Amino acid sequence: MKVVTIIMRKELYRVFSDKKLIFGLFILPAILVVGMFLLMAALASSLLADWEEHEPTIAVYHAPASFEDYMQEYASSAGIYEIAEKIYHVMEVTDDAELETLKGQIYDGSLDLIVVFPEDFDEQVAGYNGAETIPEVQTFYNPSEDYSQNAHQDVVDQVLEKYRKVLLERRVGDLSSLTIFTIDQTNEESVIQNDNKAQGKLLGSVIPYMVTILLFASAMSLGTDSFAGEKERGTMASLLMTPIKRSQIVYGKLFALMILSGLSALIYGGSMIFAMPLFYRTLGTLTGQELNFSAGQMSMLLVLIVTMVFMYVAAIAWLSTLAKNVKEASTYVTPAYLAVTVVGMFTIFRGDDTTWIQYLIPIYGPTMALKNIFTLELTAGGFLLALLSNLIFGALFAGITAKMFYKEKIMMNA
């Protein structure tokens, strides 16, 4: 154990004596994580402010007199109406050629909505006898434009639907005689949900993906330099000639890398814990929900991050030992990095349901466990299985690396 400690201290000294490595491992991660959350909060606030400040513009083609009278309820001045607590600019259109031009403006996003009435809409409504074609009001909007999508929803729900009821009431009198039942008209407690889970779904699909990539990237540079780098510089051969067990060299290096990467991971986790409330505070203003991240969730998050680092370090050490130099090691490690990236994407496209066998799948299981922490779906059993997956595969890679150190063909670049 003394030899392992000496090797470990050598690796730690190499890093802590380099100011650039200290900045890259322990300072830059905190800046990146906090900056990422603050940026996301700023973008969310900017999006909300942008939606609130935008005043949609809609065009109404062949507006019937009854509609113009009805719209006086929303009018604040000529051509300006307040709909769903937003200012709308409404212009009337009667020319067919102009209508086609306006459709082009819908396409390019410079106009939000077009509402088209039949030319004789009021006559059709007044003369309807049950056998004629029902007049149709058409709308044209662009779902790929947020402004257009929102304008369509507001106008259809808040204006046209109410206008339809007004005309229907004129025709049949009291609408209550036609009402069979209502849906949640007086039920103010219709929505039953866990606000923490609702809030966590958003970050649970993104943050685990980013965490797995950042953790692997931070361990990758250290691992390739510690193993392949020493072989390239020739210091590995000198180390192997000393009268110590080669497995002790491996474990000393791995323990040092685990400490370094673990500290880096703790900084990632601590930065997330510090920054997430800032983001959720902003998110709460958008959704009206609150988030309380429990101490248990925090603990599981940190433990999973640290053990994932152990598995990543061991895997990188194995691949780097196969290489003759750092460049070749990077070639071997890059496919693993891409695999981590691809597997991490499952947190975005997969649901929360994860079986106990899936928790044991390396990388995938722990990454899904990270996601389920945010959505409150992670059970104690799932946490233990994901933890076990990290430890088992980390130990497996470490054991393979230790055996490779006894092969001269690999270690001496023969």
Secondary structure, DSSP 8 states (H G I E B T S, - for coil): -HHHHHHHHHHHHHHHT-HHHHIIIIIHHHHHHHHHHHHHHHHHHHHHHHHHH---EEEEES--HHHHHHHTTTEEETTEEEETTEEEEEEEE--HHHHHHHHHHHHHTS--EEEE--TTHHHHHHT--SSS-----EEE--TTSHHHHHHHHHIIIIIIHHHHHHHHHHHHS-GGGG----SSSS-TT-----HHHHHHHHHHTTHHHHHHHHHHHHHHHHHHIIIIIHHHHTHHHHHHTSSS-HHHHHHHHHHHHHHHHHHHHHHHHHHHHHHHHHHHHHHHHHHS------HHHHHHHHHHHHHHHHHHHHHHHHHHHH-SSHHHHHHHHHHHHHHHHHHHTHHHHS-S---HHHHTSTTHHHHHHHHHHHTT---HHHHHHHHHHHHHHHHHHHHHHHHHTT-HHHHTT-
